[in-house]
Amino acid sequence: MSLADGDRARGWRALAALQNRIEDRIERALQEAHDLSVNEFCALHLLSQAGEGHLRMQQLADRLVLSQSATTRLVSRMEERGLLTRTLDAADRRGICARSTEAGRRLLAKAVPTHNSALDDALAEASELPELGPLVTALESLDVKVEESASA
C-alpha cells in the first residue's frame, strides 16, 4: 500500500465517521420528536422535491441508496402509517410510483426544523474534532444540490 493509498483510506474512514455521526444525531432527533426514521424523512423529502410530486419506486430506491426490497419495505411501512401512497405510473402502467399524502407532507413540514437543527448540532460538534474538522469545513463550502446530481 502506497502512502497515497493510506491517506485515501484514512480520509474514507474519517468521511464514514462523519456520516455516521450526523446520521445518528438526526435519527435520534427525528425518532424522539416525530417517530420518523432518517430514511422515512429522506423519502418524504425526495417526494416533496419531485417535479410531478411522485417518484417511481426504482428512482426512490436509487436516490435513497437502498435496495429495491428495502425500499419496498420502507414504502409499505410508510403507507401503513398514511404518509404516502403507491399508484400506477400514468406514463407507463407497468411502473409503480410513490406519492406523499397530505399527512406525509404535514409531518415533513414539522420534521424539517428538527432535521436541520440536528444536522447543525452534529456538524458543530464534529468541527471541534481535529480528524473531522477539515471535512466539515469542506462540506460547508460545497454548493451542491444532491437530488439534482442523483437524477442526472
C-alpha positions, 0 to 999 in steps of 0.5 A: 500500500502506497502512502497515497493509498493510506491517506485515501483510506484514512480520509474514507474512514474519517468521511464514514465517521462523519456520516455516521455521526450526523446520521445518528444525531438526526435519527435520534432527533427525528425518532424522539420528536416525530417517530420518523426514521432518517430514511422515512424523512429522506423519502418524504423529502425526495417526494416533496422535491419531485417535479410531478410530486411522485417518484417511481419506486426504482428512482426512490430506491436509487436516490435513497441508496437502498435496495429495491426490497428495502425500499419496498419495505420502507414504502409499505411501512410508510403507507401503513402509517398514511404518509404516502401512497403507491399508484400506477405510473400514468406514463407507463402502467407497468411502473409503480410510483410513490406519492406523499399524502397530505399527512406525509407532507404535514409531518415533513413540514414539522420534521424539517426544523428538527432535521436541520437543527440536528444536522447543525448540532452534529456538524458543530460538534464534529468541527471541534474534532481535529480528524473531522474538522477539515471535512466539515469545513469542506462540506460547508463550502460545497454548493451542491444540490444532491437530488439534482446530481442523483437524477442526472 
